[in-house]
């Protein structure tokens, strides 16, 4: 039985594809962007931290990869006009967008609902849900131009089963799962765009360390080790595969 996490991508699996990655300055976003580029894609990186984006750029250069286009973007404060402009620039520069990895998110507080601070709750939803929705909506025109557009939403195990103290983060990931299903259903017969969600699982990232401070991070896989499923969802091999939520591990 085929499993996306066991997918073996060829060296040029993503050759010629244009892929935009949010949260591209660190963690899974950075690792995914580098891996996509190693398989032939042209990369656009969105991130809040300019220093992290520059470090990722330098790593592209060190690996002799085509340098990514960098765009600093604060998802908490962005607006629809700014995101529509990104779509316009993508079309002007590349003529289309073949892939969108919605990776950026924040944890918020691990707290009982009874004592959860609303300002933190709102920030989690502004970044994890509202900005993700607005960016995806804004980039649909560029994605529609592609012959085989792919959108990946980043989910979580707590986006499928609610657990105590996960509060806004868990609910935001439930929302992302639903957003992916709805969008997939809406686009099924009106475009060539496929939409899926992916749960990375336990990965050695800062957000994982924040969520599990007592955990030994070295026991978790590095981000670069869980990217087969991401490659599959961005590759032509996944055409016709849409509306699903899969595990990277």
CORWO-V954706 format. One record per pair of residues at least 24 apart in sequence whose ideal C-beta (glycine too) atoms are under 7 Angstrom apart, sorted by the first residue. I is the first residue (numbers start at 1). J is the second residue. If there is no record, write none. Layout:
# CORWO-V954706
i,j
I,J
I,J
This chain:
# CORWO-V954706
i,j
4,228
4,229
4,232
4,233
4,246
5,228
5,229
5,247
5,248
5,249
6,228
7,228
7,229
7,231
7,232
9,39
9,231
9,235
11,39
12,39
12,40
13,39
13,40
13,231
13,235
14,39
14,40
14,41
14,234
14,235
15,40
16,40
17,41
17,98
17,99
17,234
18,42
18,94
18,96
18,97
18,98
19,43
19,98
19,99
19,101
19,234
20,44
20,46
20,97
20,100
20,139
21,45
21,46
21,101
21,103
22,46
22,101
22,102
22,103
22,104
22,135
23,47
23,103
23,104
24,53
24,56
25,49
25,52
25,53
25,56
26,52
26,206
27,205
27,206
27,223
28,103
28,200
28,203
28,205
28,223
29,103
29,104
30,56
31,223
31,224
31,227
32,101
32,103
32,227
32,230
33,68
34,59
34,60
34,63
35,224
35,227
35,231
36,234
37,65
37,66
38,65
39,231
42,66
42,94
43,68
44,68
44,69
44,71
44,90
45,69
45,70
45,71
46,71
46,73
47,72
47,73
48,72
48,73
48,74
48,75
75,104
75,127
75,131
76,123
76,126
76,127
78,131
80,134
80,138
83,134
83,135
83,138
84,138
86,138
87,138
87,139
87,141
87,142
90,142
91,142
95,145
96,142
96,145
96,146
97,139
97,142
97,143
97,146
97,149
98,146
98,148
98,149
98,150
99,150
99,234
100,136
100,139
100,143
100,151
101,152
102,132
102,135
102,136
102,152
102,153
102,154
103,154
105,154
107,169
107,207
107,210
107,211
108,167
108,168
108,169
109,167
110,165
110,166
110,211
111,165
111,167
112,165
113,167
116,167
116,168
120,168
121,168
124,168
124,169
124,172
125,168
125,172
128,172
128,176
129,172
129,175
129,176
132,176
133,179
143,193
144,191
144,193
146,192
147,192
148,192
148,236
148,239
149,192
149,193
150,194
150,233
150,234
150,238
151,193
151,195
152,196
152,198
152,230
152,233
153,179
153,180
153,197
154,198
154,200
155,197
155,198
155,199
155,245
156,199
157,199
177,245
180,245
181,243
184,242
184,243
185,243
188,242
194,238
194,239
194,241
194,242
195,242
195,243
196,233
196,241
196,242
196,244
196,246
197,245
198,229
198,230
198,233
198,246
198,248
199,245
199,247
199,248
200,226
200,248
201,226
201,247
201,248
201,249
221,249
